[in-house]
Structure formats: C-alpha cells, structure tokens
Amino acid sequence: MPGQYKHLARAFGAEGGHRIYFVTKHKTASIAGVTRITYAMKKPEKPPVPHRYLVNATSAVMQGQQVWRVCEQLQRKENFTPDVIICHPGWGDALLMKELFPRAKILSFFEFYYRATGADVDFETPATADDMARVRMKNVTNLLSLEQADWGICPTVWQWSVHPPEFRAKLSVLHDGVDVGVCVPDAAAEFALPSGKTFRAGDEVVTYIARNFEPYRGFPTFMKAAEILLRNRPNLHIIAVGADEVSYGRKAADGKTYRQIWREQVTLDDSRIHFIGTLPYADLLRVFQVSAAHLYLTYPFVLSWSMLEAMACGVALVASDTKPVREVVQHGVNGLLADFHSAEDVAAKISQLLDDPTRNRAMRGAARQTVVERFDLAKLLPLHMQLVRELAAGHVPPPVAKQIETISPIAPYASAMWEA
C-alpha cells in the first residue's frame, strides 16, 4: 500500500462520499479518506510441498484465502458489499473475490504475462524445456485473474501486447501517471552525499537507479560501463541508488549480492562511484535534477516508474534498446538507445551526451515533453477515476475505454511491437 494506487486512492479519498477500504499487508501507510485493513499470512502447521512449478500458484491461493477471510469479516461486521474491487492480481489477493462478492465489478492491474520466448525468460539465454513448463504454470494466477476480471488495465502497450490475444479486448492501456508538476527540471538543484560532498546541476554526474541492483535492470552492464567511464573521464562521478536485494529473477549465488559479485570483477575508483542505498522520494528527484546523464537498463519486462520520472525531470537519458523502452524513447530525439549487453556501447552513448551540451539540452527538453504529452497524471487520473465510476455503475464494457484508447492507441503498432 499504496503501490500503483497512490494517486487513485488519494483522489477518491479526498473526494468524499465513498466507503473505501484498502486491504494490505502494509501496516504503516495512511491515506486520508481510506480505511486500511491489514492482514498477515499465517504459516500452516504442515506447509504444503507442491510440485515446484506450483509454488507460486499455491502461495497465491493461500494469500487469496487470507484476503477472503478479512473481507468476509468486513462484510459480516460492517454489512459492506463493494460496488467495485480494484486489485493487482499478481500475488493472488483477489483470486476469490468474485465468489465472495459476485455482484461487484473487478478492475485488475495486469502488469505482466509471462512468456517463455520473446520477453524476459530467453533474453540472455535460450529457454530450456524446463523453463517453458515452469513459465506456463507460473501464469495460473494470471489466467484465473484474467478470466474473472470485468475489465483490466496495462500501463504500457508492450505490456498489454504480451497478454493472450483472447483477453486483450477487455484490457485498456492506461499508465498510472507521472506528476509532472512535482517531477520537474531544476537548474539550481543540489544533492549532498552522506559524506557531505555536494553535486549541482551542471556537474559531470552520471546516475543509475533501480529498486534493487540485479540483472533484470542491467546491473552487470552498468558496473562494466562504470569501469570504462571512470577510467576515461577523470572528473566524472557516478551516483547509484538502490538496494542489494532481488525484485525479479534469481538470487545471486553463494549468498552474495550482485553488487558484491561485480565489485570483485571490475576496477572502480571508490572515491567517484557512490552507492547510496534507497532514498526518500524528494531526494530521488534531486538526484535526477543534478544528473548530467542518466542510465536506465531493463530486460523486456515491466517498465520502471523511475525512467519516466527521470524524463519528466529533464534528464539526458541513455536507455537499453529493449521493447518496453522503445515504446517511449526515440533514439536521438528524447534519449539515446544502447545495446543492453554492451558496456562499451553504453559508455560511448553516455560520453556522447556529456561531450555535446547542445544535443544534451535538446534531448532533456524532448524527454520531458514526451512525459507531459503521454503520461501526465493530470490527464490520466481523471480517465482512471471515470473507469472506476463506470464499472461501479455496472457498465461493462466501460464507455470511457474508447477515450482511453485515443490516449494510448493500441491498434496501429501493438502486433508489430510484439513481433519486433
């Protein structure tokens, strides 16, 4: 909590006149006008030992069952029956909601549908037979959620395109939005490290940001590119924001973090590369604002909020030439695309931006303009709210879906995007 629903929950909470419950494991978040209901997963006395392909599905069923329990209690004690249930179905929370509330409309956030080929699984190495079977079964929760949803949203066209064709007709492409009034350029920005060293807009600073330092977000390529850049540019500093856990993919071997592994394989000037952990949001924006060049790398997977927020702050962007990124970044216009697997190409593209201030300024302006035109929260949030209202009123399909499609058109290039 609030996850993808930060803006939506705040807006409906502030509007008043609604009964809004947010069911979550998170025990500290608070949103005005929204009642938080927390739940915890209880460990069974004898944990089930399913086939390893079914570990995720088993966890989802257990989580869905626990959410059922707390919602059933809410129904019984407060006589509450929702008009609409809004959910991220990935972990199974809403799996059983149709059985408990058969008249409620379900709006689901479909972030990703796993495929053995053409997306993340075979991006670096070919998928094995075991991969294909495992990934097929990993979609059990997704398929059940797609079947029961009255409507769904995907944040980008590429993420929409990976879902099965037979379900796409009830999925709107609607990003949760970027607050372009908060994510802004600031020529007077400063950012101070814990050591006291301060960077200002205009300094030769390269930034790299990921929730966790891991292969899915190109951390190995970043580390090798950092070695090249620090060797060739004596005035350069690099700021890396993120943690050492794993959000996606496998954990590193031998109990190590990916940062430990790659720190042993490259030679870096520790006085000029700064791993500063995670940051409060306001500090993160200042990092973007002082960045002379920002690096974003990703597998063909979920597109990060951070890339769009960085663009809104007017960064000079170097990003991986991968499917989710190509939907937003036009090479040479609002950023430079680089080979995800080539540290040399990444380093060269960053140096191009650092060595050409005129081009750098033009791309900064174009990057922000892209987000203002296509991802502005002020444009997208009213559509999201209208979608909820129409579903709550029983309108399926919701009429606003046609308007949403004019903001994020699907037909002209979705199939070509998947095949590319």
Residue, then its C-alpha position, 0 to 999 in steps of 0.5 A: m500500500p499504496g503501490q500503483y494506487k497512490h494517486l487513485a486512492r488519494a483522489f477518491g479519498a479526498e473526494g468524499g462520499h465513498r466507503i473505501y477500504f484498502v486491504t494490505k499487508h502494509k501496516t504503516a501507510s495512511i491515506a486520508g479518506v481510506t480505511r486500511i485493513t491489514y492482514a498477515m499470512k499465517k504459516p500452516e502447521k504442515p506447509p504444503v510441498p507442491h510440485r515446484y512449478l506450483v509454488n507460486a500458484t499455491s502461495a497465491v491461493m493461500q494469500g487469496q484465502q487470507v484476503w477472503r477471510v478479512c473481507e468476509q469479516l468486513q462484510r459480516k461486521e460492517n454489512f459492506t458489499p463493494d460496488v467495485i474491487i480494484c486489485h493487482p492480481g499478481w500475488g493472488d489477493a483477489l483470486l476469490m473475490k468474485e465468489l465472495f462478492p459476485r455482484a461487484k465489478i473487478l478492475s485488475f492491474f495486469e502488469f505482466y504475462y509471462r512468456a517463455t520466448g520473446a520477453d524476459v525468460d530467453f533474453e540472455t539465454p535460450a529457454t530450456a524445456d524446463d523453463m517453458a513448463r515452469v513459465r506456463m504454470k507460473n501464469v495460473t494466477n494470471l489466467l484465473s485473474l484474467e478470466q474473472a476480471d470485468w475489465g483490466i488495465c496495462p500501463t504500457v502497450w508492450q505490456w498489454s501486447v504480451h497478454p493472450p490475444e483472447f483477453r486483450a479486448k477487455l484490457s485498456v492501456l492506461h499508465d498510472g501517471v507521472d506528476v509532472g508538476v512535482c517531477v520537474p527540471d531544476a537548474a539550481a538543484e543540489f544533492a549532498l552525499p552522506s559524506g557531505k560532498t555536494f553535486r549541482a546541476g551542471d556537474e559531470v554526474v552520471t546516475y543509475i537507479a533501480r529498486n534493487f541492483e540485479p540483472y533484470r535492470g542491467f546491473p552487470t552492464f552498468m558496473k562494466a560501463a562504470e569501469i570504462l567511464l571512470r577510467n576515461r573521464p577523470n572528473l566524472h562521478i557516478i551516483a547509484v541508488g538502490a538496494d542489494e536485494v532481488s525484485y525479479g529473477r534469481k538470487a545471486a549465488d553463494g549468498k552474495t549480492y550482485r553488487q558484491i559479485w561485480r565489485e570483485q570483477v571490475t576496477l572502480d575508483d571508490s572515491r567517484i562511484h557512490f552507492i547510496g542505498t534507497l532514498p526518500y522520494a524528494d531526494l530521488l528527484r534531486v538526484f535526477q535534477v543534478s544528473a548530467a546523464h542518466l542510465y536506465l537498463t531493463y530486460p523486456f519486462v515491466l517498465s520502471w516508474s523511475m525512467l519516466e520520472a527521470m524524463a519528466c525531470g529533464v534528464a539526458l537519458v541513455a536507455s537499453d534498446t529493449k521493447p518496453v523502452r522503445e515504446v517511449v524513447q526515440h533514439g536521438v530525439n528524447g534519449l539515446l538507445a544502447d545495446f543492453h549487453s554492451a558496456e562499451d556501447v553504453a559508455a560511448k552513448i553516455s560520453q556522447l551526451l556529456d561531450d555535446p551540451t547542445r544535443n544534451r539540452a535538446m534531448r532533456g527538453a524532448a524527454r520531458q515533453t514526451v512525459v507531459e504529452r503521454f503520461d501526465l497524471a493530470k490527464l490520466l487520473p481523471l480517465h482512471m477515476q471515470l473507469v472506476r465510476e463506470l464499472a461501479a455503475g455496472h457498465v461493462p464494457p466501460p464507455v470511457a475505454k474508447q477515450i482511453e484508447t485515443i490516449s494510448p492507441i493500441a491498434p496501429y503498432a501493438s502486433a508489430m511491437w510484439e513481433a519486433 
